[in-house]
Every structure is written in structure tokens, then in C-alpha cells.
Amino acid sequence: MIKNLIIIFSILFIAGCKTTKTITKLQTSTVSSKPDSTTISYLLNLDRKIQEAVVIGDSLLMDSVLANDFLFTHGFMNGGQEDEAKWKQLARRNPPLYFYRRVDSATVELHGDIALVLGTLSIKRRPIARNNETENYCYTLAYVHLYAFRKNRWQFLSHRTAKSVMPPAPCK
């Protein structure tokens, strides 16, 4: 009887070790220490193209990449917000509000089907009458963009201004 128990426990122990090795192998094989350079390049390029689309009024690009639940937040913890419809409207504005929205630097933090793009953006825009502005304004901001891979494509979910690097002021 004891001999049978020893044999059974030995089999279970060996099977358990083998299962543990298999699980460990599966877990380590799905975790990559190397970022997916193709996806990162694609997202960096897409992030730049979205800024250009706002400037030139490329509503087709905006329609294809903005998620239905897109949210643009002016400010890190609080600030004005614009949804997908408002942001698309801004991109279709004629004349366009922006002369340029240039991504100066950016990096991608990839988490499977979710990605953060952190960067700085230099902007030159027309005066806004409701702000009593009479000159073009220039400024630079740090931002966080959130993307998700949904419906077989990367979608832009959120823009959040992290901080003002150079506050809005009349261009020199």
C-alpha cells in the first residue's frame, strides 16, 4: 500500500514538474523583451499623420483613425474636452485653425493591443476671436496619446496635454 502511494505521488510530482515547466515556458514565450519595431514605427508615423491631418483638413484620415469614444483633453488633470465629433469638425474647419502641429519628439510604450505615445508638439495657430486674439499664436506642449488595436486597426482613443512646455503667446 505504501509502495503504491509512493509510486502515485512520484508520478504526480513528476507530472506536476513537467506541467510547471510547460506553464513557465508558455509564460516566458509570450513576454518579449524586444519591442515590436514595426508597430512602434507605424504608431509614430500615424501620430505625426494625425497632426498633419488636422492642419490640412484630411477628414478621411480622421474618420479612419479616431475611435468612437475618442476624447481630447486640454490639460492633464482638468481642462476643456472635445469628443470625436468636435475634433473631426475642427479638422474640417475652413480656413484651418492651425498652420502647423509638428511632433518634435515622441516615443511609444507598447502593451500588446494598447499603446501610449508620449511626445512634444509645436503648434502655430490662427487667432481665436472669442479670446480677443489678433495675432497668430505659437506654443509647445507635452502630450500623452492612447491608441488601441480594435477591429484590425490602430485607433486613436485619447489625447491629453501633459504640460505646457512653451505657453501660448503671439508668434515672434
C-alpha positions as CSV (number, residue, x, y, z in Angstrom):
1,M,0.0,0.0,0.0
2,I,2.7,2.4,1.0
3,K,4.7,1.4,-2.1
4,N,1.7,2.2,-4.3
5,L,1.2,5.6,-2.6
6,I,4.9,6.4,-3.2
7,I,4.6,5.5,-6.9
8,I,1.4,7.6,-7.2
9,F,3.0,10.6,-5.5
10,S,6.1,10.2,-7.6
11,I,4.1,10.2,-10.8
12,L,2.0,13.2,-9.7
13,F,5.2,15.1,-8.6
14,I,6.9,14.4,-12.0
15,A,3.8,15.3,-13.9
16,G,3.5,18.5,-11.8
17,C,7.1,19.5,-12.5
18,K,6.6,18.9,-16.2
19,T,3.3,20.9,-16.2
20,T,5.1,23.7,-14.2
21,K,7.9,23.8,-16.8
22,T,5.3,23.9,-19.6
23,I,3.4,26.8,-18.0
24,T,6.6,28.7,-17.3
25,K,7.7,28.2,-20.9
26,L,4.4,29.5,-22.2
27,Q,4.5,32.5,-20.0
28,T,8.1,33.4,-20.9
29,S,7.5,32.8,-24.6
30,T,4.6,35.3,-24.7
31,V,6.6,38.0,-22.9
32,S,9.0,39.7,-25.3
33,S,11.9,41.8,-24.1
34,K,12.2,43.4,-27.5
35,P,9.6,45.9,-28.6
36,D,7.8,45.3,-31.9
37,S,9.8,47.8,-34.0
38,T,7.3,47.6,-36.9
39,T,4.4,48.5,-34.7
40,I,6.3,51.3,-33.0
41,S,7.3,52.8,-36.3
42,Y,3.8,52.6,-37.6
43,L,2.4,54.3,-34.5
44,L,5.0,57.1,-34.6
45,N,4.2,57.7,-38.2
46,L,0.4,57.6,-37.5
47,D,0.7,60.0,-34.7
48,R,2.5,62.5,-37.0
49,K,0.0,62.0,-39.8
50,I,-2.9,62.7,-37.5
51,Q,-1.4,66.1,-36.6
52,E,-0.9,66.8,-40.3
53,A,-4.5,65.8,-41.0
54,V,-5.8,68.3,-38.5
55,V,-3.8,71.1,-40.3
56,I,-4.7,70.2,-43.9
57,G,-8.3,69.1,-43.1
58,D,-7.8,65.4,-44.1
59,S,-11.2,64.2,-42.8
60,L,-10.7,60.8,-44.4
61,L,-7.8,60.0,-42.2
62,M,-9.5,61.4,-39.2
63,D,-12.6,59.2,-39.9
64,S,-10.4,56.1,-40.2
65,V,-8.3,56.5,-37.1
66,L,-10.4,58.3,-34.4
67,A,-12.2,55.9,-32.1
68,N,-15.9,56.4,-31.5
69,D,-15.0,57.1,-27.8
70,F,-12.2,59.5,-28.7
71,L,-11.6,62.2,-26.1
72,F,-9.2,65.2,-26.5
73,T,-8.4,66.8,-23.1
74,H,-6.7,70.2,-22.9
75,G,-4.8,69.9,-19.6
76,F,-3.5,66.9,-17.6
77,M,-5.9,66.7,-14.7
78,N,-8.6,69.1,-15.9
79,G,-9.3,71.3,-18.9
80,G,-11.7,71.6,-21.8
81,Q,-12.6,68.4,-23.6
82,E,-13.6,67.6,-27.2
83,D,-15.2,64.4,-28.4
84,E,-14.7,62.6,-31.7
85,A,-17.4,64.7,-33.5
86,K,-15.9,68.0,-32.3
87,W,-12.4,67.0,-33.2
88,K,-13.4,66.0,-36.7
89,Q,-15.3,69.3,-37.1
90,L,-12.1,71.1,-36.1
91,A,-10.2,69.1,-38.8
92,R,-12.7,70.2,-41.4
93,R,-12.6,73.8,-40.5
94,N,-12.1,76.3,-43.3
95,P,-9.8,78.1,-43.1
96,P,-7.9,75.7,-40.9
97,L,-7.2,76.9,-37.4
98,Y,-3.6,75.5,-37.5
99,F,-0.7,76.5,-39.6
100,Y,1.2,73.5,-38.2
101,R,1.1,70.9,-35.5
102,R,4.6,69.4,-35.6
103,V,5.6,66.4,-33.5
104,D,9.1,67.4,-32.3
105,S,9.8,64.2,-30.4
106,A,7.9,61.1,-29.5
107,T,8.3,57.6,-28.0
108,V,6.0,54.6,-27.9
109,E,5.2,52.4,-24.9
110,L,3.6,49.3,-26.3
111,H,1.4,47.0,-24.2
112,G,0.0,44.4,-26.6
113,D,-3.0,45.9,-28.2
114,I,-2.7,49.2,-26.2
115,A,-0.1,51.8,-26.9
116,L,0.9,55.1,-25.3
117,V,2.7,57.7,-27.4
118,L,4.4,60.3,-25.3
119,G,5.8,63.4,-27.1
120,T,6.1,67.1,-27.6
121,L,4.1,69.1,-30.2
122,S,4.9,72.5,-31.5
123,I,1.9,74.4,-32.7
124,K,1.2,77.6,-34.7
125,R,-2.4,78.6,-35.0
126,R,-4.6,81.5,-36.1
127,P,-6.0,84.0,-33.6
128,I,-9.2,83.0,-31.8
129,A,-11.7,85.8,-31.8
130,R,-13.5,84.7,-28.6
131,N,-10.2,85.0,-26.8
132,N,-9.7,88.6,-28.2
133,E,-6.6,87.5,-30.0
134,T,-5.4,89.4,-33.0
135,E,-2.1,87.6,-33.8
136,N,-1.1,84.1,-34.6
137,Y,-0.1,82.1,-31.5
138,C,2.7,79.6,-31.1
139,Y,3.3,77.1,-28.3
140,T,4.7,73.8,-27.4
141,L,3.2,71.1,-25.3
142,A,4.0,67.7,-23.9
143,Y,1.3,65.1,-24.6
144,V,0.1,61.6,-24.0
145,H,-1.8,59.8,-26.7
146,L,-3.6,56.5,-26.2
147,Y,-4.1,54.0,-29.0
148,A,-5.8,50.7,-29.1
149,F,-5.8,47.9,-31.7
150,R,-9.5,47.4,-32.4
151,K,-11.3,46.0,-35.4
152,N,-8.0,45.0,-37.0
153,R,-6.6,48.5,-36.9
154,W,-5.0,51.0,-34.6
155,Q,-7.4,53.6,-33.3
156,F,-6.7,56.9,-31.6
157,L,-8.6,56.9,-28.3
158,S,-7.3,59.9,-26.3
159,H,-5.1,63.0,-26.3
160,R,-4.1,64.5,-23.0
161,T,-1.9,67.6,-22.7
162,A,0.6,66.7,-20.0
163,K,2.1,70.1,-19.6
164,S,2.9,73.3,-21.4
165,V,6.5,73.4,-22.5
166,M,6.2,76.8,-24.0
167,P,3.0,78.6,-23.1
168,P,0.8,80.1,-25.9
169,A,2.0,83.5,-26.9
170,P,2.0,85.6,-30.1
171,C,4.5,84.2,-32.5
172,K,7.8,86.0,-32.9
